[in-house]
Amino acid sequence: MYKYFYYSSEQLKLRVELEKKRGRNFIVGHVIVNGVKKPFTELTSKDSSRYPDAKLVAEGEVETMRYTEPEAI
């Protein structure tokens, strides 16, 4: 399945605040791009993000990519 990996400072701020209220920590996901580990906040099948400051970090078939999803712990 083809997916898009986005990083948004605005989304990160909102998720950190939300999870803090719940007593948890938000951890961004990471995707390997050309051997470099890059952070992302959103993984979607849409070619755009709802956050205006979002930057496309990577895209491709998720079955062939190495990544860890964002999580709250």
C-alpha positions in Angstrom: 0.0 0.0 0.0 1.4 3.4 -1.0 1.7 5.9 1.9 3.0 9.4 2.7 5.1 10.3 5.7 4.7 13.9 6.9 6.3 15.9 9.7 4.4 18.9 11.2 5.6 21.0 14.1 2.0 22.1 14.6 0.7 18.5 14.9 3.7 17.6 17.1 2.8 20.5 19.5 -0.9 19.5 19.6 -0.1 15.8 20.2 2.4 16.5 23.0 -0.1 18.8 24.8 -2.9 16.2 24.3 -0.9 13.3 25.6 0.5 15.3 28.5 -3.1 15.9 29.7 -3.5 12.1 29.5 -0.3 11.5 31.5 1.6 10.1 28.6 4.4 11.1 26.3 4.1 11.4 22.5 7.0 9.9 20.5 7.3 10.7 16.8 7.7 7.9 14.3 10.8 7.4 12.3 11.4 6.4 8.7 14.6 5.4 7.0 15.3 7.6 3.9 18.5 6.8 2.0 20.0 5.3 5.1 19.0 8.3 7.3 16.5 8.0 10.1 13.9 10.9 9.7 11.1 11.8 12.1 7.5 12.0 11.1 4.2 12.8 12.8 1.7 11.5 10.3 1.4 8.4 8.1 -1.4 8.6 5.5 -2.6 7.3 2.2 -3.5 10.9 1.1 -1.0 13.0 -0.8 -1.6 16.0 1.4 -1.8 16.7 5.2 -4.4 18.7 7.1 -1.6 20.7 8.8 -0.5 23.6 6.7 3.1 23.5 8.0 3.5 19.7 7.1 6.5 18.7 5.1 6.7 15.5 3.1 9.5 13.3 4.6 9.0 10.2 2.5 6.6 8.3 0.3 6.3 4.8 -1.1 5.1 1.3 -0.6 5.1 0.7 3.2 5.9 -3.0 2.7 9.3 -2.1 1.3 10.1 0.7 3.9 11.5 0.5 7.4 9.7 2.7 9.9 8.3 2.9 13.4 4.9 4.5 13.9 4.3 7.5 16.2 3.0 6.4 19.6 1.9 7.6 23.0 3.5 5.9 26.0 
